[in-house]
């Protein structure tokens, strides 16, 4: 294996360990992340750990400065609630239009995306679960034919990404999400706009409730950034 590939693998491994630690509460909100300590635990140098910090910072899960160090981001319950409520409302509008426009070929495509979601969960691959989940929601939203709606959903999803990553680490959430995706496609195929919109409301309300509990259970302990 080349040097570049070895370094890339160490960065990816560090990133996944840290992200899972944040999602499961091993690292608490606001907790400093010490590169030297984490590198020692993983048996690697500090460089790939710092690169993992930068990747997590791009997702909103970590606050990072090369000068001051890294800490787990302080996620806010008020922002979480607002983002999920807005996205649920906007995607409900999109799915109503999708129900009116979907062709048999569209439905077949959605079912293939559902299969990809099942495969990702079965493989216990969180990155693949996130990608498959996004692909399915994107496909439903595109079926609406509403360009501004699609743009708004993309914006809200980017803002909510740190929260959604945390939700998809939960096994119960992943299983429930799979069942709802399958049911959603059935409702789109049947042209049941009211049923599909109601299901999407539940689809966002359940992880919202879980994440609100997460933020309550893992409240921030004020600490300064550490290197």
C-alpha positions in Angstrom: 0.0 0.0 0.0 1.3 3.4 -0.9 2.2 6.0 1.7 -0.7 8.3 0.5 -3.2 5.5 0.8 -2.0 4.5 4.3 -2.4 8.1 5.4 -5.9 8.3 3.8 -6.9 5.1 5.5 -5.8 6.4 8.9 -7.7 9.6 8.4 -10.9 7.7 7.5 -10.5 5.3 10.4 -10.0 8.2 12.8 -13.0 10.1 11.4 -15.3 7.1 11.8 -14.1 6.4 15.4 -14.7 10.0 16.4 -18.0 10.3 14.6 -19.3 7.2 16.2 -18.1 8.4 19.6 -19.9 11.6 19.2 -23.1 9.9 18.0 -23.1 7.4 20.9 -22.2 9.9 23.6 -18.7 8.6 24.3 -17.7 12.2 23.6 -20.1 14.7 25.2 -21.3 18.0 23.8 -18.6 20.7 24.2 -16.0 18.1 25.3 -12.4 18.9 24.2 -10.9 16.4 21.8 -7.2 16.0 22.4 -5.3 14.9 19.2 -2.4 13.4 21.2 -4.7 11.3 23.4 -6.8 10.0 20.5 -3.8 9.3 18.4 -2.3 7.3 21.2 -5.5 5.3 21.6 -5.6 4.5 17.9 -1.9 3.8 17.6 -1.3 6.5 15.0 0.3 9.9 14.7 -1.6 13.1 15.4 -1.7 14.3 11.8 -4.5 12.0 10.6 -6.5 12.7 13.7 -6.3 16.4 13.0 -7.4 15.8 9.5 -10.3 13.9 10.9 -11.1 16.9 13.1 -11.3 19.1 9.9 -13.7 16.6 8.2 -15.9 16.5 11.2 -15.8 20.3 11.4 -17.1 20.5 7.8 -20.1 18.4 9.0 -20.8 20.6 12.0 -20.0 17.9 14.5 -16.7 19.4 15.8 -15.5 23.0 16.3 -11.8 23.0 15.2 -9.0 25.5 15.0 -5.4 24.5 14.3 -4.4 27.1 16.9 -6.9 26.3 19.7 -7.7 22.6 19.0 -11.0 20.8 18.8 -14.1 20.1 20.8 -17.5 18.5 20.1 -19.9 21.1 18.8 -22.7 22.4 20.9 -25.8 21.4 19.1 -28.8 23.4 20.0 -32.3 21.9 20.7 -34.0 25.1 19.3 -32.2 24.9 16.0 -32.8 21.1 15.8 -36.6 21.5 16.3 -36.9 24.3 13.8 -34.9 22.5 11.1 -36.9 19.3 11.4 -40.2 21.0 11.5 -39.4 23.1 8.4 -38.1 20.1 6.4 -41.1 18.0 7.3 -43.5 20.7 6.2 -41.7 21.4 2.9 -41.2 17.7 2.0 -44.9 17.1 2.7 -45.7 19.6 0.0 -43.2 17.9 -2.3 -44.6 14.4 -1.8 -48.1 15.6 -2.6 -47.0 16.7 -6.0 -44.9 13.5 -6.4 -48.0 11.4 -5.8 -49.8 13.2 -8.7 -46.8 12.9 -11.1 -45.2 9.5 -10.4 -45.2 7.0 -13.2 -44.7 3.2 -12.9 -41.0 3.7 -13.9 -40.6 6.4 -11.2 -42.1 4.0 -8.6 -39.7 1.2 -9.7 -36.8 3.6 -9.3 -37.9 4.5 -5.8 -38.2 0.8 -4.9 -34.6 0.2 -6.1 -33.5 3.1 -3.8 -35.4 1.5 -0.9 -33.5 -1.8 -1.6 -30.2 0.2 -1.4 -31.3 1.5 2.0 -32.0 -2.0 3.2 -28.6 -3.2 1.9 -26.8 -0.4 3.6 -28.5 -1.1 7.0 -27.8 -4.8 6.6 -24.2 -4.1 6.0 -24.1 -1.8 9.1 -22.4 0.9 7.0 -23.5 4.2 8.4 -22.0 6.2 5.5 -23.9 4.1 3.0 -27.1 4.4 5.1 -26.8 8.2 5.0 -26.1 8.3 1.3 -29.0 5.9 0.5 -31.4 7.9 2.7 -30.4 11.1 1.0 -30.8 9.5 -2.5 -34.3 8.3 -1.7 -35.5 11.6 -0.3 -33.9 13.5 -3.2 -35.7 11.2 -5.7 -39.1 11.8 -4.1 -38.5 15.6 -4.0 -37.4 15.7 -7.6 -40.6 13.9 -8.6 -42.5 17.0 -7.3 -41.1 19.0 -10.2 -40.8 22.0 -7.8 -37.4 23.5 -8.2 -37.6 26.0 -5.3 -38.9 23.3 -3.0 -35.9 21.1 -3.9 -33.5 24.0 -3.2 -35.0 24.7 0.2 -34.8 21.0 1.2 -31.2 20.9 0.2 -30.4 23.9 2.3 -32.3 22.6 5.3 -30.6 19.2 5.0 -27.2 20.7 5.0 -28.0 22.7 8.1 -29.4 19.6 9.8 -26.7 17.2 8.8 -25.0 17.0 12.2 -28.3 16.0 13.8 -29.3 13.5 11.2 -25.9 11.8 11.4 -26.5 11.2 15.1 -30.0 9.8 14.5 -28.8 7.2 12.0 -26.4 5.7 14.4 -29.5 4.3 16.3 -30.5 0.8 15.3 -34.2 1.3 16.1 -34.2 4.5 14.1 -32.7 2.8 11.1 -35.2 0.0 11.2 -38.1 2.3 11.6 -36.9 4.5 8.8 -36.6 1.5 6.4 -40.2 0.5 7.1 -41.4 4.1 6.5 -39.5 4.4 3.3 -41.2 1.2 2.0 -44.6 2.5 3.1 -44.0 5.9 1.5 -43.3 4.4 -1.9 -46.5 2.3 -1.6 -48.5 5.5 -0.9 -46.9 7.3 -3.8 -47.7 4.4 -6.1 -51.3 4.5 -4.8 -51.5 8.3 -5.4 -52.4 8.8 -1.7 -51.2 12.3 -1.2 -52.7 12.8 2.3 -51.3 9.5 3.5 -47.9 10.2 2.1 -47.8 13.7 3.7 -48.9 12.3 7.1 -46.3 9.6 7.0 -43.5 12.1 6.3 -44.6 14.0 9.3 -44.1 10.9 11.4 -40.9 10.1 9.6 -39.4 13.4 10.9 -41.2 13.6 14.3 -39.7 10.3 15.6 -36.0 11.1 15.1 -36.6 14.6 16.3 -38.0 13.3 19.6 -35.0 11.0 20.0 -32.5 13.7 19.2 -34.1 16.1 21.6 -33.6 13.5 24.3 -30.0 13.0 23.2 -29.3 16.7 23.6 -31.0 16.7 27.0 -29.1 13.7 28.2 -25.7 14.9 27.0 -25.8 18.6 27.9 -22.8 20.7 27.5 -20.2 20.9 30.2 -18.4 24.3 29.5 -14.8 23.8 28.7 -12.2 25.6 26.6 -10.8 24.2 23.4 -7.7 22.0 23.9 -5.1 20.7 21.5 
